[in-house]
Amino acid sequence: MTQQGAGGEVVVQAGEVRSVRIESLRALAAMAVLVGHVFGQARGYDPARTLATLGDRIIFGGGFGAYLFFALSGYLLYLPFARRALAGGREIDLAQYARNRALRILPLYYVALVVVLLVAESGGSLHQWLTFATFTENFTHSRDDITAVNGVVWTLVIEVYFYLLLPLIAYVVARLARGSVARAGIVLGLAGIVSLAVRAATFYRAGHILNPLLDDSIVSTFFFFVAGMLVALLRIAWAAGRPAWVRGPIAHTDAWIAASAVLWLVLLDNYSRGYLAAPASFLLLGACVLPLRQGLVVRGLEWPVLAAVGIASYSLYIWQLPLLEAMSHLSIEPSAFLPYLAVAGPLAIAVAFLSYRVVEEPFLRLRRRWGTTVAGPGAG
């Protein structure tokens, strides 16, 4: 159920106030990944059938929605640290921060892991149990080791390492920034450039994953988180209103979203431009939370149904591939993409809502505040 908050429309997730727009972005990211997976399954993951046209690449490229999740985490989790260091925000309770992160990620992750290993992997191997249970599945030179159990959880490993490192990162940035939002932005920007350089030297140079040990690590993906962290800094800097120089088209949310859409299209035309997901996410997220003039597109993100899917987006994300593989194993998946999506889409969303209610929500209700964490959209 949505309601009006101090910063705009909000929705309550297991007792915690959330931004409707942010939850809608989560929904779009999770559904984009689902559409990409359904398209891949329907076309047999054959490059000749999934990458032949721009339309094919746009649909199959829904998987890039995973990088929007990284930017969202960067924004939402860094914002309380940045407010404490740069804007006199409340103290950070690191113990509660760690507890909340564990309650958010671990219960569903382990339930899904046990179900997939027992049902889909015939019990799994000792190696699979050990590596996936300890979030070390990305520490391998073989991409097959990562995708064999559940092809989406490699991103959760990166998320967990970001959670672990964020307090240290925030501390270092705060020390170097010495109270200056601009200096904090420079520090994070430089760190993002280093991360991008690492990824460019391996992943983007080859056009595909060479070594998951590096390519699927926090080191080479950190710049996606930086995109969201920079939005957090802008939100602090513009807390009293947008600067005078931000006027005309650039002061309008629709312009930010249009620029984001252009970057997404350029990326999806050629997947080797995947780094563009960082600035595209920055613009999209900024349109939702910064004090800009509000347009129709961003208001569409306040649709309660979309936000409701966003509340269950973690479940939608983690169960989608096991569900699609189960449909394939039972030979009940339609062969064509659209009929397949018409069946798998509603089914995946139904499973997500059930999973959220049964697995996620009871643990999420145990969360407590650890900082200035409410992230409603800015008014403009």
Rosetta blueprint (number, residue, H / E / L):
1 M L
2 T E
3 Q E
4 Q E
5 G E
6 A L
7 G L
8 G E
9 E E
10 V E
11 V E
12 V E
13 Q E
14 A L
15 G L
16 E E
17 V E
18 R E
19 S E
20 V H
21 R H
22 I H
23 E H
24 S H
25 L H
26 R H
27 A H
28 L H
29 A H
30 A H
31 M H
32 A H
33 V H
34 L H
35 V H
36 G H
37 H H
38 V H
39 F H
40 G H
41 Q H
42 A H
43 R L
44 G L
45 Y L
46 D L
47 P H
48 A H
49 R H
50 T H
51 L L
52 A L
53 T L
54 L H
55 G H
56 D H
57 R H
58 I H
59 I H
60 F H
61 G H
62 G H
63 G H
64 F H
65 G H
66 A H
67 Y H
68 L H
69 F H
70 F H
71 A H
72 L H
73 S H
74 G H
75 Y H
76 L H
77 L H
78 Y H
79 L H
80 P H
81 F H
82 A H
83 R H
84 R H
85 A H
86 L H
87 A L
88 G L
89 G L
90 R L
91 E L
92 I L
93 D L
94 L H
95 A H
96 Q H
97 Y H
98 A H
99 R H
100 N H
101 R H
102 A H
103 L H
104 R H
105 I H
106 L H
107 P H
108 L H
109 Y H
110 Y H
111 V H
112 A H
113 L H
114 V H
115 V H
116 V H
117 L H
118 L H
119 V H
120 A H
121 E L
122 S L
123 G L
124 G L
125 S L
126 L H
127 H H
128 Q H
129 W H
130 L H
131 T H
132 F H
133 A H
134 T L
135 F L
136 T L
137 E L
138 N L
139 F L
140 T L
141 H L
142 S L
143 R H
144 D H
145 D H
146 I H
147 T H
148 A L
149 V L
150 N L
151 G L
152 V L
153 V L
154 W H
155 T H
156 L H
157 V H
158 I H
159 E H
160 V H
161 Y H
162 F H
163 Y H
164 L H
165 L H
166 L H
167 P H
168 L H
169 I H
170 A H
171 Y H
172 V H
173 V H
174 A H
175 R H
176 L H
177 A H
178 R L
179 G L
180 S L
181 V H
182 A H
183 R H
184 A H
185 G H
186 I H
187 V H
188 L H
189 G H
190 L H
191 A H
192 G H
193 I H
194 V H
195 S H
196 L H
197 A H
198 V H
199 R H
200 A H
201 A H
202 T H
203 F H
204 Y H
205 R H
206 A H
207 G L
208 H L
209 I L
210 L L
211 N L
212 P H
213 L H
214 L H
215 D H
216 D L
217 S L
218 I H
219 V H
220 S H
221 T H
222 F H
223 F H
224 F H
225 F H
226 V H
227 A H
228 G H
229 M H
230 L H
231 V H
232 A H
233 L H
234 L H
235 R H
236 I H
237 A H
238 W L
239 A L
240 A L
241 G L
242 R L
243 P L
244 A L
245 W L
246 V L
247 R L
248 G H
249 P H
250 I H
251 A H
252 H E
253 T H
254 D H
255 A H
256 W H
257 I H
258 A H
259 A H
260 S H
261 A H
262 V H
263 L H
264 W H
265 L H
266 V H
267 L H
268 L H
269 D H
270 N L
271 Y H
272 S H
273 R H
274 G H
275 Y H
276 L H
277 A H
278 A H
279 P H
280 A H
281 S H
282 F H
283 L H
284 L H
285 L H
286 G H
287 A H
288 C H
289 V H
290 L L
291 P L
292 L L
293 R E
294 Q L
295 G L
296 L H
297 V H
298 V H
299 R H
300 G H
301 L L
302 E L
303 W L
304 P H
305 V H
306 L H
307 A H
308 A H
309 V H
310 G H
311 I H
312 A L
313 S H
314 Y H
315 S H
316 L H
317 Y H
318 I H
319 W H
320 Q H
321 L H
322 P H
323 L H
324 L H
325 E H
326 A H
327 M H
328 S H
329 H H
330 L L
331 S L
332 I L
333 E L
334 P L
335 S L
336 A L
337 F H
338 L H
339 P H
340 Y H
341 L H
342 A H
343 V H
344 A H
345 G H
346 P H
347 L H
348 A H
349 I H
350 A H
351 V H
352 A H
353 F H
354 L H
355 S H
356 Y H
357 R H
358 V H
359 V H
360 E H
361 E H
362 P H
363 F H
364 L H
365 R L
366 L L
367 R L
368 R L
369 R L
370 W L
371 G L
372 T L
373 T L
374 V L
375 A L
376 G L
377 P L
378 G L
379 A L
380 G L
